């Protein structure tokens, strides 16, 4: 009988039991592995599915580039709607599209590397330096093609090329700019159509009349702030062609209207930054809106020619609408000098002449005797002047308030003079007395009622408002009280009173209409409503006396502007003119000498019976103590403007015929 091994049996039972059970450590391992696998799968799902949009967006931003091209600016026309004052002309350049030269750049780099190796030279150059040398070499070869056609010897500027390659690779690199039409024609005929070397046409501002109305029209300057609100790709790296922006005059005021709508193109690029054709999106640029100004170019040219080399300004308004027919300021500058960009030498010359100042709206001048019209209105409304009664005996010199007051430097004896001849002959002593009777405060309030002391609202930048002096102003600014002598000076447009030519033009237009305000505008509207506001507040008889005095000013024997009717070249047949001269003084220092210079003024409107045009002219003297009068110097400028105005009115087809012949 066999012997039973009890130990073996026990071990077997133990082994069987152990295989049938579960090891907690193994189970934990399985669960851990499963968790890791689930986490990995979840991460992959999250990255591939949930975040795919984010990665696609990143890839899009990294691999796409946007190019913006500005739209041409709108044209600026004269009031006839056909004569261009500011337009666009083509500007020709020969450019090279660097992004199309990738194979040539790489091939040239290999050639340079091999040549160094064959020469046995130590390769001290870096790969970047070799690439830059290769680019200059390739670009010079293309430039030599242009040199051969145009018979030139131009060289590539390595710094300019490197800067363009690094920052504006997708934009055409300009080899030669501002080509003549002859050079343009030669290149068009000679360059291959599909060459990366192309003639590029952009637009730049064009001024057919040069310096005419320079301060009204203004100029543009180059900038790179090209925007396109509704073109996609704002988040992409964007390359911008150069643009222009209005910096003065109407170009600045109406920048939003004149500025064209930019076009754009979106390209895919390779890792080196070279574009891959065809483009993904494209939109053509659109020209800006046109503007029709109120300026009459014939009147403008007449005014500027009449002023000539003198310093001053002239403004002519349509009495009924306030539209500006002429806005001249001298000295001026040739607007063409700013296109496409002004040179430092040209700008230095402009500054040396103070030609950048628009004297029509920025010039500050004592109005002289032209202000006597306002003093007359203030005195009539205050009831201290009666057109039919003299208020003082003018004996050339008046002693009053401890002072000595002169009539035209003590040369004139008007005796018992009435308002009408006082205006025509510009009697100072009459208006001293009128000022004292009216009071400075009343005159100041009347000036403010007519709009002095605030801007006229003309659509030009940097207009000056100036101020209306009174006792409170003098105490605040000068630290002194107001004296009777200040009132006397104020009554004749001297002392602290200062105005702009635009303000005086608005004033005389308002007087012509019988109202207190004129809002000037440089924009023409054929159906513009007539200006209508508060009446001046004087009787028809009082108004007639002022008008008669202003008309007598232009007539012999004693009118201070009689030159308009006694000089054949200035006479305008069958047109009655109401005007007022003014000669103001201002103390200045010239070449170390202190003295007075004169400002010659003339304001007017015509025809007297139904005013249509109102004009203000001021000219600056440049010599101490020089006789410089409104009648002799400023009135002829106004006459030139009026003569052209009434000639065009009498022969409306002449201007159109002249324009047709010029074309």
C-alpha positions as CSV (number, residue, x, y, z in Angstrom):
1,X,0.0,0.0,0.0
2,X,1.6,3.2,-1.1
3,X,2.6,5.8,1.3
4,X,0.7,9.1,1.0
5,X,2.8,12.3,0.9
6,X,0.8,14.6,3.0
7,X,3.1,17.6,2.4
8,X,2.7,17.4,-1.3
9,X,-1.0,17.2,-1.1
10,X,-1.0,20.2,1.1
11,X,1.1,22.2,-1.3
12,X,-1.0,21.3,-4.3
13,X,-4.1,22.4,-2.5
14,X,-2.4,25.6,-1.7
15,X,-1.4,26.2,-5.4
16,X,-4.8,25.5,-6.6
17,X,-6.3,27.9,-4.2
18,X,-3.8,30.7,-5.1
19,X,-4.7,30.5,-8.9
20,X,-8.3,30.7,-8.2
21,X,-8.0,33.9,-6.2
22,X,-7.3,37.5,-7.3
23,X,-4.1,39.5,-6.6
24,X,-5.0,43.1,-5.6
25,X,-1.7,44.4,-6.9
26,X,-2.3,43.1,-10.4
27,X,-5.8,44.5,-10.4
28,X,-4.4,47.9,-9.4
29,X,-1.9,47.8,-12.2
30,X,-4.7,47.0,-14.7
31,X,-6.8,49.9,-13.5
32,X,-3.9,52.3,-13.6
33,X,-3.0,51.2,-17.1
34,X,-6.5,51.6,-18.2
35,X,-6.7,55.1,-16.7
36,X,-3.5,56.1,-18.5
37,X,-4.9,54.8,-21.8
38,X,-8.1,56.6,-21.3
39,X,-6.3,59.9,-20.5
40,X,-4.1,59.4,-23.6
41,X,-7.2,58.8,-25.7
42,X,-9.0,61.7,-24.2
43,X,-6.0,64.0,-24.8
44,X,-5.8,62.9,-28.4
45,X,-9.5,63.4,-28.9
46,X,-9.3,66.9,-27.2
47,X,-6.2,67.9,-29.3
48,X,-7.4,66.5,-32.6
49,X,-11.1,67.3,-32.4
50,X,-11.9,69.9,-29.8
51,X,-8.7,72.0,-30.4
52,X,-8.4,71.5,-34.1
53,X,-10.0,74.8,-34.8
54,X,-7.5,76.6,-32.7
55,X,-4.6,74.9,-34.4
56,X,-6.1,75.6,-37.8
57,X,-6.4,79.2,-36.9
58,X,-2.8,79.3,-35.8
59,X,-1.7,77.7,-39.0
60,X,-3.8,80.1,-41.0
61,X,-2.2,83.2,-39.3
62,X,1.3,81.8,-39.7
63,X,0.9,80.8,-43.4
64,X,-1.1,83.7,-44.8
65,X,-0.2,87.3,-45.5
66,X,-2.4,90.3,-46.4
67,X,-1.4,93.2,-48.8
68,X,-3.4,96.5,-48.7
69,X,-3.3,98.9,-51.6
70,X,-4.8,102.4,-51.0
71,X,-7.5,103.7,-53.3
72,X,-6.9,107.0,-55.2
73,X,-8.1,110.1,-53.5
74,X,-11.1,111.9,-54.8
75,X,-10.8,115.0,-57.1
76,X,-11.4,118.5,-56.0
77,X,-13.3,120.7,-58.5
78,X,-14.0,124.4,-58.9
79,X,-17.5,125.6,-58.6
80,X,-18.4,124.9,-62.2
81,X,-18.0,121.2,-61.4
82,X,-15.7,120.4,-64.4
83,X,-12.5,122.4,-63.7
84,X,-10.2,120.2,-61.7
85,X,-8.2,122.0,-59.0
86,X,-6.7,118.9,-57.5
87,X,-6.6,115.6,-59.3
88,X,-4.5,112.5,-59.6
89,X,-1.8,111.8,-62.1
90,X,0.0,108.5,-62.7
91,X,3.4,108.1,-61.1
92,X,5.7,105.6,-62.8
93,X,8.2,103.4,-61.1
94,X,10.1,100.3,-62.1
95,X,9.9,97.7,-59.4
96,X,11.1,94.2,-58.8
97,X,9.0,91.5,-57.2
98,X,11.5,89.9,-54.8
99,X,9.2,87.1,-53.8
100,X,9.4,85.7,-57.3
101,X,13.2,85.5,-57.2
102,X,13.5,82.7,-54.6
103,X,15.1,80.2,-57.0
104,X,17.6,82.8,-58.3
105,X,18.6,83.9,-54.8
106,X,19.3,80.2,-53.7
107,X,21.2,79.5,-57.0
108,X,23.3,82.6,-56.5
109,X,24.1,81.7,-52.9
110,X,25.4,78.3,-54.1
111,X,27.5,80.0,-56.8
112,X,29.0,82.3,-54.2
113,X,29.7,79.4,-51.9
114,X,31.4,77.3,-54.7
115,X,33.5,80.3,-55.8
116,X,34.8,80.8,-52.3
117,X,35.7,77.1,-52.1
118,X,37.4,77.1,-55.5
119,X,39.4,80.1,-54.5
120,X,40.6,78.3,-51.4
121,X,39.4,81.0,-49.2
122,X,38.5,80.4,-45.6
123,X,34.6,80.7,-45.4
124,X,34.4,83.4,-42.8
125,X,31.0,84.5,-44.2
126,X,27.9,83.3,-42.4
127,X,25.0,81.8,-44.4
128,X,23.0,85.1,-43.7
129,X,25.8,87.2,-45.2
130,X,26.0,85.0,-48.3
131,X,22.3,85.3,-48.7
132,X,22.5,89.1,-48.5
133,X,25.3,89.2,-51.1
134,X,23.4,86.9,-53.4
135,X,20.3,89.1,-53.2
136,X,22.2,92.3,-54.1
137,X,23.9,90.5,-57.0
138,X,20.6,89.2,-58.4
139,X,18.8,92.5,-58.0
140,X,21.7,94.4,-59.6
141,X,21.5,92.2,-62.7
142,X,17.8,93.2,-63.1
143,X,18.7,96.8,-62.5
144,X,21.3,96.6,-65.2
145,X,18.6,95.6,-67.6
146,X,16.8,98.9,-66.8
147,X,20.1,100.8,-67.0
148,X,20.7,99.4,-70.5
149,X,17.3,100.5,-71.7
150,X,17.4,104.0,-70.1
151,X,21.1,104.5,-70.5
152,X,21.8,104.9,-66.8
153,X,24.3,103.6,-64.3
154,X,22.1,103.1,-61.2
155,X,23.4,100.9,-58.3
156,X,21.5,98.9,-55.7
157,X,21.5,100.2,-52.2
158,X,22.2,97.1,-50.1
159,X,20.7,98.6,-46.9
160,X,17.5,99.6,-48.6
161,X,17.2,96.2,-50.2
162,X,17.9,94.4,-47.0
163,X,15.3,96.4,-45.1
164,X,12.7,95.8,-47.8
165,X,13.4,92.1,-47.9
166,X,13.2,91.7,-44.1
167,X,10.1,93.8,-43.6
168,X,8.1,94.1,-46.9
169,X,9.0,91.0,-48.9
170,X,5.6,90.7,-50.5
171,X,5.6,94.3,-51.7
172,X,7.3,95.3,-55.0
173,X,10.8,96.7,-54.4
174,X,11.2,100.1,-56.2
175,X,14.4,100.2,-58.3
176,X,13.7,103.6,-59.9
177,X,10.9,106.0,-59.0
178,X,9.2,109.0,-60.6
179,X,10.0,108.1,-64.1
180,X,9.3,110.3,-67.0
181,X,6.7,109.4,-69.6
182,X,9.4,108.8,-72.1
183,X,11.2,106.4,-69.7
184,X,7.9,104.7,-69.0
185,X,7.3,104.1,-72.7
186,X,10.8,102.7,-73.3
187,X,10.4,100.2,-70.4
188,X,6.9,99.1,-71.5
189,X,8.2,98.3,-74.9
190,X,11.4,96.5,-73.8
191,X,10.6,94.6,-70.6
192,X,9.2,91.1,-70.9
193,X,5.6,90.8,-69.9
194,X,6.1,88.0,-67.4
195,X,9.3,89.3,-65.9
196,X,9.5,89.9,-62.1
197,X,10.8,93.3,-63.3
198,X,7.8,95.5,-64.0
199,X,6.7,99.1,-64.5
200,X,4.5,100.0,-61.6
201,X,1.9,102.8,-61.9
202,X,0.6,104.5,-58.8
203,X,-1.2,107.8,-58.4
204,X,0.0,111.0,-56.9
205,X,-1.7,114.4,-56.4
206,X,-1.8,116.7,-59.4
207,X,-2.3,120.5,-59.3
208,X,-3.1,122.0,-62.7
209,X,-2.9,125.5,-61.4
210,X,0.3,125.2,-59.3
211,X,0.1,127.6,-56.4
212,X,-3.5,128.9,-57.1
213,X,-5.7,128.6,-53.9
214,X,-2.9,126.7,-52.2
215,X,-4.0,127.6,-48.7
216,X,-7.6,126.7,-49.4
217,X,-6.9,123.4,-51.2
218,X,-4.1,122.2,-48.9
219,X,-1.7,119.3,-49.5
220,X,-1.1,115.7,-48.6
221,X,1.8,113.8,-47.1
222,X,2.8,110.2,-47.3
223,X,1.9,107.8,-44.6
224,X,1.6,104.0,-44.2
225,X,-1.6,103.9,-42.2
226,X,-3.7,102.1,-44.8
227,X,-6.9,100.6,-43.4
228,X,-9.7,98.5,-44.8
229,X,-12.6,98.0,-42.4
230,X,-14.5,95.3,-44.3
231,X,-11.7,93.4,-45.9
232,X,-10.9,90.1,-44.1
233,X,-7.6,89.2,-42.5
234,X,-7.1,91.9,-39.8
235,X,-5.3,89.3,-37.7
236,X,-2.8,88.5,-40.5
237,X,0.6,90.0,-40.9
238,X,-0.2,92.9,-43.3
239,X,1.9,94.6,-45.8
240,X,0.8,98.1,-46.8
241,X,1.6,100.2,-49.9
242,X,2.3,103.8,-49.1
243,X,-0.7,106.1,-48.8
244,X,-1.3,109.8,-48.5
245,X,-3.3,111.8,-45.9
246,X,-4.5,115.4,-46.0
247,X,-2.4,117.7,-43.9
248,X,-3.8,121.1,-44.6
249,X,-6.7,122.9,-46.2
250,X,-9.6,121.1,-47.7
251,X,-7.5,118.0,-48.1
252,X,-7.3,117.8,-44.3
253,X,-10.9,118.9,-43.5
254,X,-12.5,116.4,-45.9
255,X,-10.0,113.6,-45.4
256,X,-12.7,111.0,-44.8
257,X,-14.5,111.9,-48.0
258,X,-11.5,112.2,-50.2
259,X,-9.6,109.2,-49.0
260,X,-10.1,106.2,-51.3
261,X,-11.2,102.7,-50.2
262,X,-8.2,100.4,-49.9
263,X,-8.1,97.2,-51.9
264,X,-6.4,94.1,-50.7
265,X,-5.0,90.6,-51.5
266,X,-4.5,87.6,-49.2
267,X,-1.8,85.1,-50.1
268,X,-0.5,81.9,-48.7
269,X,3.2,81.9,-48.0
270,X,5.8,79.2,-47.7
271,X,8.1,78.8,-44.6
272,X,10.6,81.3,-46.1
273,X,7.9,84.0,-46.5
274,X,7.6,83.8,-50.3
275,X,4.0,83.9,-51.6
276,X,2.2,81.0,-53.2
277,X,-0.1,81.9,-56.1
278,X,-3.0,82.2,-56.7
279,X,-4.3,84.6,-54.1
280,X,-6.9,83.4,-51.6
281,X,-8.9,86.6,-51.7
282,X,-8.7,89.9,-53.7
283,X,-10.5,93.2,-53.9
284,X,-9.7,96.2,-56.1
285,X,-9.2,99.7,-54.5
286,X,-11.9,102.3,-55.0
287,X,-11.4,106.0,-55.6
288,X,-12.6,108.5,-52.9
289,X,-15.5,110.9,-53.2
290,X,-15.1,114.0,-55.3
291,X,-15.6,117.5,-53.8
292,X,-17.0,120.5,-55.7
293,X,-15.7,123.7,-54.1
294,X,-17.2,127.1,-54.2
295,X,-14.0,128.6,-55.6
296,X,-14.2,130.4,-59.0
297,X,-10.7,129.7,-60.5
298,X,-10.9,132.8,-62.7
299,X,-11.6,135.1,-59.8
300,X,-8.9,133.3,-57.8
301,X,-6.3,133.8,-60.4
302,X,-7.3,137.5,-60.8
303,X,-6.9,138.1,-57.1
304,X,-3.5,136.4,-56.8
305,X,-2.2,138.2,-59.9
306,X,-3.4,141.5,-58.5
307,X,-1.7,140.9,-55.1
308,X,1.5,139.8,-56.9
309,X,4.6,139.8,-54.7
310,X,2.9,141.8,-51.9
311,X,2.0,140.2,-48.6
312,X,-1.6,139.9,-47.7
313,X,-5.0,138.2,-48.4
314,X,-8.2,138.6,-50.3
315,X,-11.6,136.9,-49.7
316,X,-14.6,137.2,-51.9
317,X,-18.0,135.8,-50.9
318,X,-21.3,135.3,-52.6
319,X,-23.5,137.7,-50.5
320,X,-26.7,135.6,-50.7
321,X,-25.2,132.1,-49.8
322,X,-21.9,132.8,-48.1
323,X,-20.0,130.6,-50.6
324,X,-16.4,131.6,-50.9
325,X,-15.6,132.7,-54.5
326,X,-12.0,133.6,-53.8
327,X,-9.6,132.9,-50.9
328,X,-6.1,134.2,-51.6
329,X,-3.2,134.4,-49.3
330,X,0.3,135.7,-50.2
331,X,3.0,134.6,-50.2
332,X,2.0,131.1,-51.2
333,X,3.7,128.0,-52.4
334,X,3.5,125.7,-55.4
335,X,1.3,122.7,-54.4
336,X,3.2,120.6,-57.0
337,X,6.3,120.8,-54.7
338,X,4.4,118.6,-52.2
339,X,3.7,115.9,-54.8
340,X,4.8,113.2,-54.2
341,X,6.8,114.7,-51.3
342,X,8.2,118.1,-50.5
343,X,12.0,118.4,-50.4
344,X,13.7,119.9,-47.3
345,X,15.0,122.8,-49.5
346,X,11.6,123.6,-50.8
347,X,10.0,123.5,-47.3
348,X,12.8,125.6,-45.8
349,X,12.0,128.3,-48.5
350,X,8.3,128.1,-47.6
351,X,9.1,128.7,-44.0
352,X,11.5,131.5,-44.7
353,X,8.8,133.4,-46.4
354,X,6.1,132.5,-43.8
355,X,4.2,131.2,-46.8
356,X,2.6,128.3,-44.8
357,X,0.4,130.9,-43.0
358,X,-3.1,131.2,-44.4
359,X,-3.4,134.9,-43.8
360,X,-7.1,134.9,-44.9
361,X,-8.1,132.9,-41.7
362,X,-5.0,133.1,-39.5
363,X,-3.8,136.6,-40.1
364,X,-4.4,139.0,-37.2
365,X,-4.8,142.6,-38.4
366,X,-6.1,145.9,-37.0
367,X,-9.0,146.7,-39.3
368,X,-8.4,150.5,-39.5
369,X,-11.1,152.6,-40.9
370,X,-13.1,149.7,-42.3
371,X,-14.3,149.3,-38.7
372,X,-16.0,152.7,-38.9
373,X,-18.9,150.9,-40.6
374,X,-19.5,148.9,-37.4
375,X,-19.1,152.0,-35.3
376,X,-21.7,153.8,-37.4
377,X,-24.1,150.9,-37.0
378,X,-23.5,150.8,-33.2
379,X,-24.0,154.6,-32.9
380,X,-27.2,154.5,-35.1
381,X,-28.7,151.7,-33.0
382,X,-27.8,153.4,-29.8
383,X,-29.5,156.6,-31.0
384,X,-26.4,158.8,-30.6
385,X,-25.9,159.4,-34.3
386,X,-28.4,160.9,-36.7
387,X,-27.6,160.8,-40.4
388,X,-28.9,164.3,-40.9
389,X,-27.1,166.0,-38.1
390,X,-23.3,166.7,-37.6
391,X,-22.0,165.7,-34.2
392,X,-18.7,167.6,-34.1
393,X,-16.6,170.2,-36.0
394,X,-13.6,168.5,-37.5
395,X,-10.7,171.0,-37.5
396,X,-7.9,168.4,-38.1
397,X,-6.9,168.3,-34.4
398,X,-9.1,167.7,-31.4
399,X,-8.0,168.2,-27.8
400,X,-10.0,166.1,-25.4
401,X,-9.5,164.1,-22.2
402,X,-6.0,165.5,-21.8
403,X,-5.1,164.1,-25.2
404,X,-4.5,165.2,-28.8
405,X,-6.5,163.4,-31.4
406,X,-5.8,163.9,-35.1
407,X,-7.8,163.5,-38.3
408,X,-5.5,161.8,-40.9
409,X,-2.4,162.9,-39.2
410,X,-3.8,166.4,-38.7
411,X,-4.1,167.1,-42.4
412,X,-7.8,167.2,-43.1
413,X,-10.5,169.7,-42.1
414,X,-14.0,168.3,-42.5
415,X,-15.7,170.8,-40.2
416,X,-19.4,170.1,-39.6
417,X,-19.6,166.7,-41.4
418,X,-22.5,164.3,-41.6
419,X,-22.4,160.5,-41.5
420,X,-22.5,160.0,-45.2
421,X,-19.4,162.1,-46.1
422,X,-17.7,161.0,-42.8
423,X,-17.8,157.5,-44.2
424,X,-16.8,158.5,-47.7
425,X,-13.9,160.7,-46.6
426,X,-13.0,158.7,-43.5
427,X,-13.1,161.5,-41.0
428,X,-11.4,160.3,-37.8
429,X,-12.6,163.1,-35.6
430,X,-16.2,162.3,-36.5
431,X,-15.8,158.7,-35.4
432,X,-13.8,159.6,-32.2
433,X,-16.9,161.5,-31.1
434,X,-19.2,158.8,-32.3
435,X,-17.2,156.3,-30.3
436,X,-17.3,158.3,-27.1
437,X,-21.1,158.9,-27.5
438,X,-21.7,155.2,-28.2
439,X,-19.3,153.9,-25.5
440,X,-16.7,151.2,-25.9
441,X,-19.0,148.6,-24.3
442,X,-21.7,149.2,-26.8
443,X,-19.3,149.0,-29.7
444,X,-17.8,145.8,-28.3
445,X,-21.3,144.2,-27.9
446,X,-22.2,145.2,-31.5
447,X,-18.9,143.6,-32.8
448,X,-19.8,140.4,-31.0
449,X,-23.3,140.5,-32.5
450,X,-21.7,140.6,-35.9
451,X,-19.6,137.6,-35.1
452,X,-16.3,139.2,-34.2
453,X,-14.5,137.4,-31.4
454,X,-15.4,133.9,-32.7
455,X,-14.6,131.7,-35.6
456,X,-16.6,132.1,-38.8
457,X,-16.9,128.3,-39.3
458,X,-15.1,128.1,-42.6
459,X,-14.1,124.5,-43.4
460,X,-10.4,125.1,-43.0
461,X,-8.1,124.1,-40.1
462,X,-6.4,126.5,-37.7
463,X,-8.9,129.5,-38.1
464,X,-8.3,132.2,-35.5
465,X,-11.1,133.6,-33.5
466,X,-9.2,136.6,-32.0
467,X,-11.1,138.7,-29.4
468,X,-13.2,141.8,-28.9
469,X,-11.4,144.2,-26.5
470,X,-13.3,145.9,-23.7
471,X,-12.7,147.2,-20.2
472,X,-12.9,143.8,-18.6
473,X,-10.4,142.3,-21.1
474,X,-7.9,145.2,-20.6
475,X,-8.0,144.9,-16.8
476,X,-7.5,141.1,-17.0
477,X,-4.8,141.1,-19.7
478,X,-3.1,144.5,-19.4
479,X,-3.8,145.2,-15.7
480,X,-5.1,148.6,-16.6
481,X,-8.4,150.3,-16.8
482,X,-10.0,151.4,-20.1
483,X,-9.3,155.0,-21.1
484,X,-11.2,157.4,-23.5
485,X,-8.2,157.1,-25.8
486,X,-8.9,153.4,-26.1
487,X,-12.4,154.1,-27.1
488,X,-11.2,156.6,-29.7
489,X,-8.8,154.0,-31.2
490,X,-11.5,151.3,-31.1
491,X,-13.9,153.5,-33.0
492,X,-11.5,153.8,-35.9
493,X,-10.3,150.2,-35.9
494,X,-7.0,150.8,-34.1
495,X,-5.6,150.0,-30.7
496,X,-6.5,146.6,-29.4
497,X,-8.9,145.7,-32.2
498,X,-7.8,142.8,-34.5
499,X,-9.6,140.8,-37.1
500,X,-9.0,138.3,-39.9
501,X,-9.8,139.0,-43.5
502,X,-12.4,136.2,-43.5
503,X,-14.2,137.9,-40.6
504,X,-14.2,141.2,-42.4
505,X,-15.5,139.6,-45.6
506,X,-18.3,138.0,-43.6
507,X,-19.0,141.4,-42.0
508,X,-19.3,143.3,-45.2
509,X,-21.5,140.5,-46.7
510,X,-23.8,140.7,-43.7
511,X,-24.0,144.5,-44.0
512,X,-24.8,144.1,-47.7
513,X,-27.7,141.7,-46.9
514,X,-28.9,143.8,-43.9
515,X,-28.3,140.9,-41.5
516,X,-25.8,140.3,-38.6
517,X,-24.2,137.0,-39.6
518,X,-22.7,135.3,-42.6
519,X,-21.6,131.6,-42.4
520,X,-18.9,131.2,-45.1
521,X,-18.4,127.9,-46.9
522,X,-16.0,126.5,-49.4
523,X,-18.4,123.8,-50.7
524,X,-20.6,124.6,-53.6
525,X,-24.3,123.5,-53.7
526,X,-26.3,124.7,-56.7
527,X,-29.5,124.7,-54.6
528,X,-27.9,126.0,-51.4
529,X,-30.6,128.0,-49.5
530,X,-30.0,131.7,-49.1
531,X,-28.6,132.9,-45.8
532,X,-31.2,134.4,-43.5
533,X,-30.8,135.5,-39.9
534,X,-31.4,138.4,-37.5
535,X,-31.7,141.9,-39.2
536,X,-29.2,144.5,-38.3
537,X,-31.8,146.6,-36.6
538,X,-31.5,150.0,-38.3
539,X,-34.1,151.9,-40.3
540,X,-34.1,152.0,-44.1
541,X,-33.0,155.6,-44.0
542,X,-30.1,154.8,-41.8
543,X,-29.1,151.9,-44.0
544,X,-29.4,154.1,-47.1
545,X,-27.0,156.6,-45.4
546,X,-24.4,154.0,-44.8
547,X,-24.7,152.6,-48.3
548,X,-24.5,156.1,-49.8
549,X,-21.4,156.9,-47.8
550,X,-19.7,153.6,-48.9
551,X,-20.6,154.3,-52.6
552,X,-19.3,157.8,-52.3
553,X,-16.1,156.3,-51.0
554,X,-15.5,155.0,-54.5
555,X,-16.4,158.2,-56.3
556,X,-14.7,161.6,-56.9
557,X,-14.1,164.2,-55.8
558,X,-13.2,163.1,-52.2
559,X,-13.9,159.4,-51.9
560,X,-10.9,157.6,-50.4
561,X,-11.3,154.8,-53.0
562,X,-12.1,157.1,-56.0
563,X,-9.2,155.4,-57.8
564,X,-11.8,152.7,-58.7
565,X,-13.8,155.1,-60.9
566,X,-11.1,157.6,-61.9
567,X,-8.6,155.0,-63.3
568,X,-9.7,153.5,-66.6
569,X,-8.0,150.2,-65.9
570,X,-10.0,149.7,-62.7
571,X,-13.3,151.1,-63.8
572,X,-16.2,148.6,-64.1
573,X,-18.9,150.1,-66.4
574,X,-22.5,150.2,-65.1
575,X,-21.6,148.7,-61.7
576,X,-22.1,150.7,-58.5
577,X,-19.7,149.7,-55.8
578,X,-20.0,150.4,-52.1
579,X,-16.7,150.3,-50.3
580,X,-14.6,151.4,-47.4
581,X,-10.9,151.9,-47.2
582,X,-8.7,151.5,-44.1
583,X,-5.1,152.2,-43.2
584,X,-4.0,150.7,-39.9
585,X,-0.7,151.0,-38.1
586,X,1.1,148.5,-35.9
587,X,4.3,149.0,-34.1
588,X,7.0,146.4,-35.0
589,X,10.7,145.9,-35.0
590,X,12.5,145.5,-38.4
591,X,16.3,145.0,-38.5
592,X,16.6,146.3,-35.0
593,X,14.6,149.5,-35.7
594,X,11.2,150.1,-34.0
595,X,8.4,151.9,-35.8
596,X,5.0,151.6,-37.4
597,X,4.2,149.6,-40.5
598,X,0.9,150.1,-42.4
599,X,-1.8,147.7,-43.3
600,X,-3.9,148.7,-46.3
601,X,-7.6,147.6,-46.2
602,X,-10.5,147.7,-48.6
603,X,-13.9,146.1,-48.0
604,X,-16.7,146.4,-50.6
605,X,-19.8,144.9,-52.1
606,X,-21.5,145.3,-55.5
607,X,-23.9,146.2,-57.1
608,X,-25.2,148.6,-54.5
609,X,-28.8,148.2,-55.5
610,X,-28.7,144.4,-55.2
611,X,-25.5,143.1,-53.7
612,X,-24.1,139.9,-55.1
613,X,-20.4,139.8,-54.2
614,X,-18.6,141.0,-51.1
615,X,-14.8,141.4,-50.8
616,X,-12.2,142.1,-48.1
617,X,-8.6,142.8,-49.0
618,X,-5.6,143.5,-46.7
619,X,-2.0,144.1,-47.7
620,X,0.9,144.3,-45.3
621,X,3.5,147.1,-45.5
622,X,7.1,146.1,-45.1
623,X,8.8,149.4,-44.6
624,X,8.7,151.5,-41.4
625,X,6.8,154.7,-41.9
626,X,5.8,153.8,-45.5
627,X,2.6,155.4,-46.9
628,X,0.5,152.4,-47.6
629,X,-3.1,153.1,-48.0
630,X,-6.3,151.1,-48.6
631,X,-7.5,153.2,-51.5
632,X,-4.2,153.2,-53.4
633,X,-3.0,149.7,-52.6
634,X,-5.8,147.4,-51.5
635,X,-8.7,148.7,-53.6
636,X,-7.1,147.7,-57.0
637,X,-7.0,144.1,-55.8
638,X,-10.7,144.1,-55.1
639,X,-11.3,145.8,-58.4
640,X,-9.5,143.0,-60.3
641,X,-11.8,140.4,-58.6
642,X,-15.0,142.4,-59.2
643,X,-14.0,143.1,-62.8
644,X,-13.5,139.4,-63.5
645,X,-16.8,138.6,-61.7
646,X,-18.9,141.0,-63.8
647,X,-17.1,140.1,-67.0
648,X,-18.1,136.5,-66.5
649,X,-21.6,137.5,-65.6
650,X,-21.9,139.5,-68.8
651,X,-20.4,136.7,-70.9
652,X,-21.2,133.4,-69.2
653,X,-20.0,131.3,-72.2
654,X,-16.5,132.9,-72.4
655,X,-15.1,130.8,-69.5
656,X,-16.4,127.5,-71.0
657,X,-15.0,128.5,-74.4
658,X,-11.6,129.2,-72.9
659,X,-11.6,125.9,-71.0
660,X,-12.5,124.0,-74.3
661,X,-9.6,125.7,-76.1
662,X,-7.2,124.8,-73.4
663,X,-8.2,121.2,-73.6
